[in-house]
């Protein structure tokens, strides 16, 4: 599915994989995030950290009439305050969606799939 934005010049279609890449890039820039996790680790048979090409496996995008709902699956670093990291992810994802794509995020749900030691 794609998000459709109507302008005076025509219609813009933004694919969910583009939204997932923007969301994944915003989430992995936050301090305390080790990486993205798959939303269905058992089905995808992936217990590893997702790379940039697979961000769509860790992000769920649901379209609504007045915006989108985003679900982000992350792995946080050991020793970081999880609630603060999640709050920062929510703020950065909303900001990036509004500035880069012109989309309004109604809700950004952050699901912590695991905790790993941050490598030096």
Buried (B, 14 or more C-beta within 10 A) or exposed (E): EBBEEEEEEEEEEBEBBBBBBBBBBBBBEBEBBBBBBBBEBEEBEBEEBBEEEBBBBBBBBBBEEEBBBBBBBBBBBEEBEBEEBBEBBBEBBBEBBEEEBEBEBBEBEBEBBBEEEEEE
